[in-house]
């Protein structure tokens, strides 16, 4: 049953799937192959990016940043295809991401 409709990263989704005993174990195994951060770290990264309070950044962008952990401006710009980030914004996001690598 859908309780909330908001984008989450794979790490956070995995946490919800583990709580739900009726969830598909094949799905959990599949997502585990791609998860880089633990759910706790993913939530902390989400909070730090939200604290930047950039109007251009939406929840979908934050979820993709958590999933992909971009290392360069080019990688980051692939996430923000609909919005252009300036150099300062990109730099601040990448500095935060670097803390979690």
C-alpha angles and dihedrals in degrees: 000000000000111000101166132016107211131123116260133181122250090256092056092043090052090055091054092046091053091052091052105072092193093060121114111270090205088059091051091051092048094051091047089064091064104034113111103173132046115247092252092054091044091055091048091050090049090052093050093050091047089051089062084070096207110169092214095061116089128187090257090058093050092051091053092047089054092047097046104027094207117218101193140038089250092057091045092051090056087064093047098052093140096045132043118227120205121230095262094051092049092048093052093048093048091049090055093046090050089061090063099048 
